[in-house]
Amino acid sequence: MMKAKRALAFLVAVMTAAAITGCGSSDSSSGTSAAGTDAESTNEYDLGSHEDAVSVTDTETIASMDTIPDSEKELIWLSYFDINPTRSSPETRTDLDLFQKKGGKIIYDKTQSLEKYTKLAQEILAGSPPDMFWFEKKMTFPYNVTRGMFQSIDSIVDFDSDLWKDTKDDAEEYVLNGQHFVAPIRYVTTSVITYDKDVMEAAELDDPYTLWQEGKWNWNTWYDMMAEYVNNAPDDEQRYGVNGWFAPFIFYSTGKSLIMFDKEKQEYYNNIDDSDFIRVTDMLYDIKKNGFYLNEWRGQTEDAFTDHVLFYAMGPWASIDSHTPKEGDRWAMVPLPSDPNSDKNYIYPDIEAYMWVAGSKKDVAMKTWLECARIVNTDEQYKQVEREKFFTTNPNWTDEMYYVAYELLGTDYYTCITDPGFGVNTDISDDDAALNDSKEAVNSYMYTSVMKESEDGEQFTWTQLKESYRDIIDKGVSEINELYKEFMTK
């Protein structure tokens, strides 16, 4: 225990320094439908006499918490977004409604995205840990698990039960020393392509959704449409083919990532020399070189369309709630384009999950919350309720948009992969601690780097970038392999 406290004390110091020196922005990739982008909570704002438009029926599948004290039914939720209703999204979430019916309550312990791990470490070290923390693909696993931030969920989640069995294989990707740390609640497409059908028709371009349904939506058709749209712009109009967050998913569509895990050898390895990445980076390089790419942040769909962007690539969060389409808008969505050389549709999705914080003793409440969150995404009646609640807030979405954004991952269309490079160390994985001009850690930077320029205005090549960052990646891989071996012996 003393060693663990010393390790946490050291980690607090390191994270505090990173928070001071790092200038990265909040992790936009975490803004899924569960996370949202609105941190206004009922703890701070009175929602008045608001009543939910859609009622939720209780379930006997999940046990009530009547037998435990009220104080043990409350879960402290440390995060930069609230689970409770907010001013912009006043409808009570279905999982929270069920949890409340079981006697539960969520207490919001508010923090900022850049400070979340620092505050978590401080509260654990002070002996007053929160109970829950949002699973972040960056730095949660294995990095902060091996540093004592979170505890195993094996005592409260039975992956052989009907409720959890469909997640068992994916949960195995988050095992250390035989212990499970992540129980996937659901999967959300991390980035989708949103476009305006009116713009497509005016430009006399094919409908991407139709192309996708016909199996013709891939890198080649995507690139050709951007080229036609940009090259046919009127003299007084600056057009762009794409804006947003898409480059990593072109890499992932090959079924591979920059850092991978060899299950037979039980070790991570550097994969930057993979031959498929030549095809990826050649296309991304041309997108930038030919002026198709608007290299500026646009945090919502409407802003990108105002700038004459044909394809806006971002998580569904950028098109919901306060960013939702207006009446009369004809927005549509398709997945990111597939690799024309692959026979599968690979994706690295966001996993919605809640980490059980080290030191929390509220096993019954945590078990109940996880079950409420999970059943909402497995039981058809609750999935329908969730859908109705969504359309209450977003009435101008179409059924097709909702399917692409929130239901497609539940089909066999995709083959899901993971990216271990987001949980190696601060240099490789933590954007918030990055010290380079792009404010991206190496793993994120490498995926987008051929679309960037040097100080001299020269666009980077993949060959240049590989040689610049090879040693850093090799060092990080070596460190995480040593850390993994050490954890296995504990």
N, C-alpha and C positions, 0 to 999 in steps of 0.2 A: 504494500500500500504506500509506503514511504517513497519507493522508487517511482510509483505512478504519479504521486503528487509532485515530485521533483520534475518529472518529465512534463507534466502539465504546466508547471510554473515556467519552465523554459519555453514551452510552446506559446504561452501568453505573451512573453517578452518578444518572441520572434514575430508573432502575428501583429502585435501592436506596432512594431517597427514597420511591418509591411503595410499596415493601414495608413501610416503616416507618409511613407514614401511612394506608395502605389497611387496612380491617378486614374485607374480604370473606372469605367462606368458600371452600373448595376448589370448583373448578368441577365440579359434580355432573353436568353434561352430558357430561363426558368419561368417565364410568364405564361404557363399553360393555362388551360381553362380553370384548373383548380387554384393556381396561384393568382391569376389575374394581374392587374397592374394598379389596383387601388388599395392603398393601405388604410383608408378611413374605416374605422370600426365602430361598432356599437358601444365600445368602451369610451369613445370620445364624442360620438354624435348621436343625438336622439333621433331615432327614425319615426318618432311620433306614434300614430295609431296604425301603422302599416300592418296589413295582414297578407300572408302569402296567398298568391293567386292559385297555386296548385297544392292540394293537400297530400300528405304522405301517410300511408297506412303502416301501422306497426307490424312487426314480424316476430313470430315465436322461434324462429331459427336462432336468433341471438338472445342470450339470457339477460334478464334484468339485473341491475346492480343493487337491488333493494337491500341486500344483506350486509353491505359494507357502509361505513360512515360516509356522510356527505362530503367531507374533506377529501376522501380518497376517490371520489367520483369526478373530481375536477382535474383536468390535465392542463398543465402550463405549456403553452405553445410559443417557443422562441422563434421568431421569424420576422421578415420584412413585409409580410402580407398577412392579413387576417383571414380566419376561417369563418368568423361570424359575419352576419349581413353587414353591408356597407351602404353608404348613401347612393352610390351609383349602381349597386347590385343588392337591393334590399330583400330579394327573395331568399329565404333560408335554404341553404343547400340541403339536398336530400340526405346525405350522410350525417350532417349535423342534426337534422330533424330527428332521424332515427336514434342518434346518440342521446339526444335530449329526452326522447321517450323512454330510454333505458335509465334515465336519472343522471346522465352525464352533462358536463359543462366544459367549455373550452375557455381558458383564461389567456388572453393575448399578451405576451411579453414582447413588446415591439423593439425592433432593432433596425439597423440599416444594412443593406446588402453587403457593403464593403466591410462591415464590422461584425457580421454574424458569427464567424468562427472565433473571433477574439472574445466576444461577449459570452459565447458558449463556454469557452475554456475558463474564463474568469468565474462564471457562476458555478461550474463544476468544482474548481479549485477552492471556492469560498464555502463549499458544502451545501449550497442551495441550488442544485441543478434543476433546470426545467425538465419536463417529461418528454416532450416531442420536439423534433427538428426535421425540417424538410430535406428529403434526399436531394442532393445536388450532384449532378454528374461530375462537376469539377471539385475535386479535393475531398469528397466524402469517402469514397472507397477506391483503393485500400488505405490511402494516406491517413485520414483522420480516424479511421477505425483502428489502425495499428498504433495510434497515439493515445488510445484510451478514451476517446470522446463518446463512443457508443457501446451499447451492450447487445449481446446476442438475443434474437427473438425466438429461439427454439422452444423456450418454456411457455410461450403464449401463442405460437402459430404452428398448426399441424399441417404440413404441406401434403399429407396424404388424405386430408379431409376433402369433402366435395367442394367446399368453399375455396380452397387454396390449391387443389391439385393441378389446375391448369397453369399455375405460375411456377410449379416446382422446378422445371428445367431452367427457367430464367433465373430463379433464385439461386441456383447452383453456381451461377456466374459471380455471386457475391458471397462466397464462402471463404472463411479463413480458419485454418486449423480445425476443420470439421464443423464450424459453427456458422449459422446463417445470420446475416445482419440486415438484409433487405427483403421485405415482403412486397412484391409489386402489387399495387392497387389497380392500376390500369396503365395503358400505354397511350401516349399522345404523339401524333406526328409533330416532330420538332419544328419543321418548316414546310410550308405549302406554297404553291404558286397561286397568287390571286391576280385576276385580270378583269378588265371591264369589257363586257360583251359588245357594248356600243362601239368602243374603240376598235375592237377586232373586226366588226362588220364594216365600219367606215374605212378601215385599211384594207378591206377585202382579203382578210386572212382567214384560214381555217379555224374552226373552234377547237381549242386545245382539249376540251373535255371530250369532244367527239373523237379526236385523234387518240386520246387515251383509251376510250372504250374500244376502239378498233385495234389496239395494240401497236399504235404508230407513234406514241409519245416517247421520244428518246432524245439523247443529246443532239442528234443531227437535225430533227425537225424543230427542236427548240432553238438551236443556233440559226437555222435558216429563216425562221420567223422573225427573230430579232434583226437579222441583217436586212430583210425586206422592209421592215417597219422603219428602221433608222435611215436606211439609204433613200427611202422615198419621202422623207420629211420635206415639207414646204420650206422655202428659203427663210421664212420668218419664225420657224419653230425648231427648237432644240429637242430632239427626241433621244430616248435611251431604251435599250432593250431590257435591262434588268437592274434592280436595286434590291438591297437587303442581304439576307443571310442564306447563301446557297452553295458556296464553293466547297465546304467540307462534305456536303451530301453528294457532290459529284464524285469525290474520292470514295465515299462509302458505297456508292452504287456499283463499284467493282467488287464489293464484298470484303474489302480490306481497310485497314487503318495504318497510321504511321508507326504505331507501337502495337504489337500483338502479343498474345499469351499462348505459349506452347503447352498444351495440357499434358502431353506425354512427358516432357522434360520438367514440367511444373516451373516454368520460368518465362519472363518477358523477354522480347527481343525487338531490335530496331529493324523496321521494315521499309525504310525510305528508298531502298534501291529496287523496290518492286517494279517490274517492267510495265505494269498497267498504269502506273502513275505518270509515265511519259505521255500516254494518250490524254490523261486528265489535264495535266499541266499545259500541254500544247493548246488544248481548247480554251482553258481559262486565260492563258496568255493572249490568245487572239481576241477574246471578248474584251479585254482591256485595251489592247493595241488598236482595235478597230472602233473604239469609242462607243461600244454598246453598254458600258457599265457606268452607272451613276454612283461614284464612290463617295457618297455623303449619307449620313444617318437620316433615315426617315422612320419615325417611330409608329406611324400608323398608315394604313392603306391609302386613305384619301390624300394624304400629303404626297405620296409617291405618284399617284395618278395625276395630281395637279401639275407635277413636273414632267408630264408626258412620258412616264415609265410604262412600258408595255407589260412587263412581268414583275410583280412585287413578291419577293420571297421572304417570308417571315412566319413565325409561329401564329397559330390561329388567334392568339391573344391580341394581335395587332388589328383584328377585324371584329372584335366583340365589345360589348358594354359601351364605354364612352367612344370607342372607335368603330362602332357598328355601322353598316351601310344605312343611308337615309332612304326614305320612301322614293321610289322611282329609280334608284340605282340598280344596275344589272350586273352585279359582281358575280364571278364564278371562281371555282378553285379546281386545281388538279395537283397531283403529287409532283415532286421534283422529277425531272426526266430520268429515265432509266439508261443504263449502259447498253448501247446497241450490240455489244459483243458478249453480253451475259444472258444466260437463260433464266435468271432469277431477278426479282426486284428486291434488292438489298436496301435496308434502311437502318439507321441508328436512331431509335426513337427516344423521346423523353419517357422515363419511368416515373410515374407518380407513386411516391412511397413516403412513409414517415419513419424516421429513425428513432429508436428508443434510446434516450440519452443515458449514459453511464451514471449510476447513482440514483436514478429514479426507482421508487419502490411501488409505484402504482400499476402493478401487473394486471389487475382485473380491469381497471379503466382503460389501460392501453390495449389490452386484448379486445375489449368491447369496441373501442374506437376503430381499430383496424378491421374488425369484422363488419361494422357499419359501413366503413368506407369501401370495403371489398364487395359487399352484397349489392350495393348500388350499381356496380358495374358488371354483375353476373346475373342477377334476377331480372327477368324481362319486365316485370311490373315497375321496378324501380328505374330501370333504364328508360322506360317510357316516361315516367315522372320527371326524370332528369332532363329528358329531351323537351318536355313541355315547359319546364322552368327556363331552359335555355331560350326557347323561342318567345317566352314572355318578355325577356330582356332584349332579344335580338330578332324582332318580328320580320325584318327584311332579308334575313338569310333564306337560302333555298334548301330544300331537302338534299340536293346534290352536294352543296357546300358542306353541310353537316356530316354527310356520309364520308366525304374525303377527309375532313378534319378530325372527326371523332369516332367513326365506326370502321373505317377501312382497315385499321390495325387489328381489329378483331376477326378479320378474315384470313384466308391463307394466301392472299395476294402478296404479302411481304415476307421476306426472310430477314429476321432481325439479327443485327450484330452488335457488339459492344466496342468501345474504344478505350482501352486501358490508359491511353496517353493523358487522359484528364485526371488521373489520380496518382501520378508518380511522385512529383515534388513541386516546389514553388516555381522553379525555373521553367519546367516543362509544362506544368498544368495550371498554375494559378494566375489568371489574368489580372487579378486585383493586386498582385505583387510584382507584375512585370515592370521592368525599368526601361524597355526600349521605346522608341518614339511611337510605335503603334499601340502601346499599352496592351499587348497580347502576349501571353506566355508562348513558349516555343511550339507546343502542340497546335494551338489555335493559329498561330502566325504562319506556320508552314503550309496549312491548308489554303490560305488566302494570299500567300506571299508573291506568287507570280503575277498578281494583279496590283502589285505595289511598285514604287519606284525608289531608287537610291537618291541620295542628296543631290546628285548630279542630274537627276531627271531621267536616268536610264531604268527601264523596266527590268526587274530581276528575271533571271532564267532559273529553271529548276536545278540545273547543274550547279550554278553558283550557290544557291541556297542550301543544297544538300551538303556541300563542302563547308559552308559557313557554320552549320548547326550540327553536323554529324557528331563531333566530340561531345557536345552538350547532351545530346540524346543518348549516346553510348554511356556517358557517366550516369545519367539519371536512371537508365535501365539497370545498370550495375547496382546502383543504390537501392532501388526498389526490390531487386532480387535478393539483396542481402537483408533488407528489412523484412521481406516475406519469410525468409528462412529463419530469422530470429523470432518472428511472431509464432511460427510453427513449433518452436521449441518451448514456448511458454506453457 
